[in-house]
């Protein structure tokens, strides 16, 4: 009987793993070639690797972000996402493009390491003693990273059916790294010290993914630029009509969670497309914003739209954990090329601004499309 239990599978060569999988699934010679789209020696690491699974690399043009022009790389299977981003960026290009910034002072930490203390008998005393030693703990944590800076430490108490826990959050500025590794190491490093101070057991330290660069992007579009015409039916909409339709969709998103989720998914299409092209942790971006959207207590769109008599205004605010150094980036030469040569990202904050801008442009295009020509026509890819 065939089995997937293969001792030391991770220690085998890539070709040995390919053979095992080929035999397990009785692959034909044609099917085996699915593995052979890359040079095994060029794979970034060997943990059960068998090959490269490619998506299409696309570039979105028409982008002006903070007065600088960009071709933005996206790795995404859906062509219409990039077509939409190009359209949204073009609509606002001549009215200043997109303005983006990482919000300071930081309402949200760029990176957080957490230590859970369990079976705490006197949580208030533990909290007080920990905060009294804050400076000492921050200095101790700092020793575990050359570049990332721990700058604050906060303490919370939680009661559950198992007893009382005290959770210590270590707030970290990872500079130009995403910060997952440094904040995790720092939290783990001070865990035993926290245990002594609080006279309680600790359950290890680990990063919290409810963190990232709080990033804002804004744009404006003259109302007349919003006019559309269907290539299929010939139906036309004036800029004023499109403006009103977009505003109606915006208001639905604020009241109807089903619409809000779809709105945010469209934004994430573009953000994650850029994340993939630059070897970012797109799961961390998705996880952070899944909770950020309910910061008010009600699930909300990440974007908001308003207008006056002359222009439509869009604004996007979201958490973007990202980095231009460290992590997996060096293992992927194409991703490093996209960061350094194509985007010329000067900092991780700069990368976050680019990603948020792509999300806002995509959102504008989607709002315009679904309220006029509709998904069926809007999702038709451009042909050469």
C-alpha positions, 0 to 999 in steps of 0.5 A: 500500500502506498504511504505518505510516511517517508522518513527524512523526506526533507533530507532527500534531494529535490530529484529524489522527492520528485521521484517519490511523488511521481511514483505515488501518483503514477505520473506520466512522463508528460505529468512529470514535467510539471516539476521541471520548470526550474533548475533544482539547484536554484531553489531558495531552500530545500524544505520538501521543495520539488520545484517552482509553482509560477504565477504571472508577473504583471506590471501596473502602469499609470501610477504616480505616488507622492509625485513619483511615477511607478510601474508596479509589479504584481504576481497574481493569477487574475488579469482584471485586477491589474487592468483595474489598478491601471485604470484607477491609477490613470483616473487620478494621475493628472489630479496629483496621483496618489498621496500615501504615508505611514501614519506617525505617531504610531497608533499601532506597533509595526511589530509586537512580541507577546509573552503569556504568563499563566496561573498568575496568583496576583495579577495586579502585583505582577503587572506593577512589578513588570512595569517597574522594570520596563526600562531594564526589560527593554534594554535586555530585549534590545540585545537580541537584535542589531537593528530592531528597536524595542521601544515600549512594553505594555501589560494586560490581564485576562481571565478564562476558565483555566485561570488568570493570565498576564500578557506582556506586549513588547512593541518593536520598531523593526526599521526596514524589516518586517519584524516578525523574527526580531520581535519573536526572538526578543519576546522569547528572550525576556520570557524567563525574566518576566516569569521571575518578576511576576512569580508565574510560569510563562508559556513562551513568547511569540509575535502578534500578527495584529501589527504592521505599518499603519498606512494611509493613501488618498486620491481625488478624481475630477468628476468629469473623468469618471464618465464611462461607456460600455463597449458591449452595449454602448450604454453611457454614464456621466461623471456625475452618475458614476460619482453617485453610484460609487457613493451608494456602494460606499454607504452600503459597505458601511452598513452591510458586512457582506458588501464590506468584505467584498470591498476589502477583498478587492483592495487585498487583490492589489496589495497581495499582488505586490506582496507576492512580487516582493516576497512579503508575508501576504498571510500576515497582511491579511490576518492583520487587516481581518481584525483592523476592519473591526476596530470600531466594533463593526466590520467596515471597509478599509476605504471610504469615499466622499465628493463635492461638486468637482471631485471624488475623494478616496481614502484607504487606511490599513495595516501593512506589515512589510520589509525590504531587508531580512526574512525570505527576501534574500532567498528570492533574487527576483523579489530583491530585484523588484524592491531595489531596481524596479520600485527603488523602495527606499524604506519599508515605509515606502514599500507600505505606501506603494502597496496601499496606493495599489490597493486604493487604485484597484478599489476605485476601478472596482467601484466604478466598474461594478456600478456601471459596466458590471463584472462580466465586461469588466473582467474581460482581459485586454487582448493584444 
